[in-house]
Amino acid sequence: MRIAVARETEGGEPRVAATPETIKKFKSFGADIAVARGAGIASGIPDAEFEAAGAQVADSVTKDADVVLKVRRPASNELAAYKKGALVIAIMDPYGNEAALKQMADAGVAAIAMELMPRITRAQSMDVLSSQANLAGYRAVIDAAEEYGRALPMMMTAAGTVPAAKVFIMGVGVAGLQAIATAKRLGAIVTATDVRPATKEQVESLGAKFLAVEDEEFKNAQTAGGYAKEMSKEYQAKQAALTAEHIKKQDIVITTALIPGRPAPRLISKEMVASMRPGSVIVDLAVERGGNVEGAKPGEIAQVGGVKIVGYLNVPGRLPASASALYAKNLLTFVETLIDKKEKKLAVNWEDELVKATLLTRDGAVVHPGFQPKTAA
């Protein structure tokens, strides 16, 4: 059983799919591990640390690998160096990327998308969306504080009092909850909103104030999987009116709203941006999916009037060492379910609910029911 940790080729991706800690665990399962030279440098892990943990370090590591671990989906030129039948496990970003799925199918690999991991108890330690979103929520507050020209906590000094910053979190998933906790720790006055009624108690437990139109639609606004439902136009209008009034008084707004497989919902209009005080900051964590904020620019800090709109891409990657450590642990706990530890070999149960939920391609075809190629009528 040979496991390869590939180097990331996509520009601006500093994370790596393994750490010395997870290498040691894989070795204990009977695996031979090879890590691409320089794969961990941007995450603060030199090649020598991988070698000390028992991995082979080489320029090319995927040719004979039974399992290839990556952060991002492999590009077509990378797939040429993978053997047919190899398990390729990564964050695949499959929505709207049919051509890339076909390339992986044509390459004959079994591609597994970690972000499709079901939200069930046994898969909690494999949930890459949560592990990475947690860091994104934290980093969003740090990035906002960096761009905001004032202190966040109230400060009483002999020269006068500095008022506490008002921070508004829009979308209370994992990223939103961590943003609330971080902003509170930094001394800000925090409010938050979400369409899911279950989040109200979570927000208040962190010491923030909850803001929402709490009507009948609001009470039924959560899917069985724990995601937000898409709300009616009527509800969106009512919520937008409430939000618009609130945003006028905020110093920092952080938006985190994403619905899997759909463009990011528009939460903040250009009129709302214009209503904010000069020096205010908005951080849009959904910018990679079209953005929650009108005027946000992917990969840039847009200056709209006196307001800064922060649109950094790959926000978890802005904390590469922490993000890699958590992602590598997610991969380890998943791959462990695919190994027969007694025989010390790969033993994938293709009927396992975790595999069925995440497997995109196998035996030359796209097999996931949610991503089947559209056939001509």
C-alpha positions in Angstrom: 0.0 0.0 0.0 1.7 3.2 -1.2 0.4 6.6 -0.3 1.6 9.8 -2.1 1.3 13.4 -0.8 1.4 15.5 -4.0 2.6 19.1 -4.3 -0.1 21.7 -4.9 0.2 23.2 -8.3 -2.6 25.8 -8.2 -1.3 29.3 -7.6 -1.7 30.6 -4.2 -2.3 27.3 -2.4 0.1 27.1 0.5 -1.6 24.1 2.3 -0.3 20.5 2.2 -2.3 17.3 2.6 -0.1 15.7 5.3 2.0 16.5 8.4 4.8 14.6 10.1 2.1 13.5 12.7 -0.2 12.0 10.1 2.8 10.4 8.2 3.7 8.5 11.4 0.1 7.2 11.7 0.0 6.1 8.1 3.3 4.3 8.6 1.8 2.5 11.6 -1.0 1.2 9.3 1.6 -0.4 7.1 1.7 2.2 4.4 4.8 3.4 2.4 4.6 7.2 2.2 6.1 9.4 -0.4 5.9 13.2 -0.2 6.7 15.5 -3.1 9.8 17.6 -2.5 8.9 21.1 -1.1 5.2 20.2 -0.6 5.1 21.5 2.9 7.4 24.5 2.7 4.6 27.1 2.6 3.0 25.5 5.6 6.2 25.6 7.6 7.1 21.9 7.2 10.5 21.3 5.6 11.3 18.1 3.8 13.6 17.0 6.6 10.6 16.8 9.0 8.7 14.5 6.6 11.8 12.3 6.2 12.2 12.1 10.0 8.6 10.9 10.3 9.4 8.1 7.9 8.4 9.4 4.5 10.4 9.2 1.3 10.8 12.7 -0.3 11.1 12.8 -4.1 10.4 15.0 -7.0 7.8 12.6 -8.5 5.7 10.5 -6.1 2.4 9.7 -7.7 3.3 7.2 -10.5 3.0 4.0 -8.4 0.7 5.4 -5.6 -2.4 3.5 -4.6 -3.7 6.6 -2.8 -2.9 10.2 -3.7 -3.6 12.9 -1.1 -4.0 16.5 -2.2 -5.6 19.8 -1.0 -7.0 20.8 -4.4 -8.3 18.8 -7.3 -5.5 17.6 -9.6 -5.1 19.4 -12.9 -5.2 17.4 -16.2 -1.4 17.5 -16.6 -1.0 16.0 -13.1 -3.4 13.2 -13.8 -1.1 11.9 -16.5 1.3 10.9 -13.7 -1.3 8.9 -11.7 -1.8 5.2 -12.2 -5.3 3.9 -13.2 -7.4 2.8 -10.3 -5.6 5.1 -7.8 -7.7 6.7 -5.1 -7.3 10.5 -5.4 -8.6 12.3 -2.3 -8.9 16.1 -2.2 -11.2 19.1 -2.0 -12.6 18.6 -5.5 -14.9 21.6 -6.0 -17.2 19.6 -8.3 -20.1 22.0 -8.7 -20.0 23.5 -12.2 -16.8 21.7 -13.1 -18.1 18.9 -15.3 -15.0 19.1 -17.6 -12.7 18.5 -14.7 -14.7 15.5 -13.5 -14.6 14.0 -17.0 -10.8 14.4 -17.0 -10.5 12.5 -13.7 -12.9 9.8 -15.0 -11.0 9.5 -18.3 -7.7 9.1 -16.3 -9.3 6.1 -14.6 -8.8 7.3 -11.0 -11.3 7.0 -8.2 -11.8 10.6 -7.2 -13.1 11.4 -3.7 -14.4 14.8 -2.7 -13.8 15.5 0.9 -16.2 18.4 1.0 -19.1 16.0 0.2 -18.6 14.1 3.5 -22.0 13.6 5.1 -22.7 15.4 8.3 -23.1 12.4 10.5 -21.6 11.6 13.9 -18.9 9.1 12.6 -17.7 11.6 10.0 -17.3 14.7 12.3 -13.5 14.2 12.4 -13.4 14.1 8.6 -15.4 17.2 8.0 -13.1 19.5 6.0 -15.7 22.2 5.4 -15.9 22.7 9.2 -12.2 22.5 9.9 -11.4 25.0 7.2 -14.4 27.3 7.8 -13.5 27.5 11.5 -10.1 29.0 10.5 -11.7 31.2 7.9 -14.1 32.7 10.5 -11.2 33.5 12.8 -9.0 35.0 10.0 -11.9 37.1 8.7 -12.0 39.0 12.0 -8.2 39.4 12.1 -8.2 40.7 8.5 -11.1 43.1 9.3 -9.2 44.4 12.4 -6.1 44.9 10.2 -8.0 47.1 7.7 -10.1 48.9 10.3 -8.4 52.1 11.4 -9.5 51.9 15.0 -9.2 49.7 18.0 -11.8 46.9 18.5 -12.3 47.0 22.3 -13.4 49.9 24.4 -10.4 51.6 25.9 -10.7 54.1 28.7 -7.5 56.3 29.0 -6.5 59.6 30.6 -6.7 61.1 27.1 -10.3 59.9 26.5 -12.4 56.9 25.8 -12.2 54.8 22.6 -15.6 53.3 21.9 -15.9 49.5 21.1 -16.3 48.6 17.5 -19.6 47.2 16.3 -19.2 43.9 14.4 -22.1 42.3 12.5 -21.7 38.6 11.4 -24.0 37.5 8.5 -24.4 33.7 8.3 -23.9 31.7 11.5 -22.4 28.4 10.3 -19.0 27.2 11.5 -17.2 30.3 10.1 -19.8 32.7 11.5 -19.7 31.2 15.0 -15.9 31.4 15.1 -16.0 35.0 13.8 -18.4 35.8 16.6 -16.2 34.2 19.3 -13.1 35.9 17.9 -14.7 39.4 17.7 -16.0 39.0 21.3 -12.6 38.0 22.5 -11.2 41.1 20.9 -13.7 43.3 22.8 -16.2 44.2 20.0 -19.9 44.6 20.4 -21.2 41.7 18.2 -24.5 41.1 16.5 -25.3 38.2 14.1 -28.0 37.0 11.7 -28.9 33.7 10.0 -32.1 32.3 8.4 -31.8 29.1 10.5 -33.7 29.4 13.8 -31.4 26.9 15.6 -28.6 29.5 15.3 -30.3 32.0 17.6 -29.4 30.1 20.7 -25.8 29.5 19.5 -25.3 33.2 18.8 -26.6 34.2 22.2 -24.5 31.6 24.0 -21.4 33.3 22.6 -22.6 36.6 24.1 -23.7 38.2 20.8 -27.2 39.6 19.9 -29.3 37.8 17.3 -31.0 39.8 14.5 -33.6 38.2 12.2 -37.2 38.5 11.0 -38.6 35.7 13.1 -41.8 34.7 11.2 -43.2 31.3 10.2 -40.9 30.8 7.2 -37.9 31.5 9.5 -39.0 28.7 11.8 -38.7 26.2 9.0 -35.6 27.5 7.3 -33.1 24.6 7.8 -32.5 21.5 5.8 -32.2 18.0 7.3 -28.4 18.3 6.7 -28.2 21.4 8.8 -27.7 23.9 5.9 -29.8 27.0 5.2 -32.7 26.7 2.8 -33.1 29.3 0.0 -35.7 31.7 1.3 -38.7 33.2 -0.5 -38.4 36.6 -2.2 -40.8 38.0 0.4 -38.7 36.9 3.3 -35.5 38.1 1.7 -37.1 41.6 1.2 -38.1 41.8 4.9 -34.8 40.6 6.1 -33.0 42.9 3.8 -34.9 45.9 5.2 -34.0 45.0 8.7 -30.4 44.3 7.8 -30.1 47.6 5.9 -31.0 49.6 8.9 -28.7 47.7 11.1 -25.7 47.9 8.8 -25.8 51.7 8.8 -24.6 51.6 12.4 -21.9 48.9 12.1 -18.1 49.4 11.8 -17.3 45.9 10.6 -19.5 43.4 8.7 -18.4 39.8 7.9 -20.5 37.7 5.5 -20.2 33.9 5.4 -23.4 32.8 3.6 -23.0 29.9 1.2 -25.4 27.2 -0.1 -23.7 24.1 -1.5 -24.0 23.9 -5.3 -25.5 27.4 -5.7 -24.1 30.9 -6.2 -23.6 32.8 -3.0 -26.7 34.7 -2.0 -26.5 38.5 -2.3 -26.8 39.9 1.2 -25.4 43.5 0.9 -26.3 45.8 -1.9 -24.3 48.8 -3.1 -26.8 51.0 -1.3 -26.1 49.3 2.0 -22.4 49.7 1.4 -22.9 53.4 0.7 -24.9 53.8 3.9 -22.0 52.7 6.1 -19.7 55.2 7.8 -16.3 56.1 6.2 -13.6 53.8 7.6 -16.0 50.8 7.9 -14.8 47.4 6.7 -16.7 44.5 5.1 -15.2 41.0 4.7 -16.8 38.8 2.1 -16.0 35.1 2.8 -18.2 34.0 -0.1 -16.3 35.9 -2.8 -15.1 32.7 -4.5 -18.8 31.8 -5.2 -19.9 35.2 -6.5 -19.9 37.0 -3.2 -22.4 38.1 -0.7 -21.5 41.8 -1.2 -22.2 43.9 -4.3 -18.8 45.5 -5.2 -16.6 42.7 -3.8 -13.7 41.8 -6.0 -12.1 38.3 -5.8 -8.6 38.5 -4.4 -8.7 42.2 -3.8 -9.6 44.9 -1.2 -12.1 47.1 -3.0 -12.5 50.7 -1.9 -16.1 51.7 -2.4 -16.5 55.3 -1.2 -15.1 55.3 2.3 -15.7 51.6 2.8 -13.2 48.7 2.3 -14.6 45.4 1.0 -12.1 42.6 1.7 -12.4 39.8 -0.9 -9.4 37.5 -0.1 -9.4 34.1 -1.8 -8.6 30.9 0.1 -8.9 32.4 3.5 -8.1 29.2 5.4 -4.8 29.2 3.3 -3.9 32.5 5.0 -3.2 30.3 8.1 -1.4 27.5 6.2 0.2 25.8 9.1 -3.0 25.5 11.1 -5.2 24.7 8.1 -2.8 22.0 6.9 -2.7 20.4 10.4 -6.5 20.2 10.5 -7.0 19.1 6.9 -4.3 16.4 7.2 -6.1 15.0 10.3 -9.4 15.0 8.4 -7.7 12.9 5.6 -6.1 10.6 8.1 -9.3 9.7 9.9 -11.1 9.1 6.5 -8.3 7.0 4.9 -8.1 5.0 8.1 -11.6 3.7 7.3 -10.3 2.4 4.0 -7.5 0.3 5.4 -7.5 -3.3 6.7 -5.1 -2.8 9.6 -4.8 -6.6 10.2 -3.7 -7.3 6.7 -2.0 -3.9 6.4 -3.5 -3.2 3.0 -6.1 -1.0 1.2 -9.6 -2.4 1.5 -12.2 0.0 0.2 -15.8 -0.8 1.0 -17.5 0.8 -2.0 -20.9 0.4 -0.3 -19.8 2.4 2.9 -22.0 5.5 3.3 -18.9 7.7 3.5 -17.5 6.4 0.3 -20.8 6.5 -1.6 -21.4 10.1 -0.5 -18.0 11.3 -1.6 -17.0 9.2 -4.6 -17.1 11.2 -7.8 -15.5 9.0 -10.4 -14.5 5.3 -10.7 -13.6 2.8 -13.5 -13.6 5.5 -16.2 -17.0 7.1 -15.4 -18.6 9.8 -13.2 -20.5 7.7 -10.7 -21.8 10.3 -8.1 -25.6 10.7 -8.7 -25.4 14.4 -8.1 -22.9 15.0 -10.9 -24.0 12.7 -13.7 -23.3 14.2 -17.2 -26.4 15.8 -18.7 -27.7 13.6 -21.6 -29.2 15.0 -24.7 -33.0 15.0 -24.8 
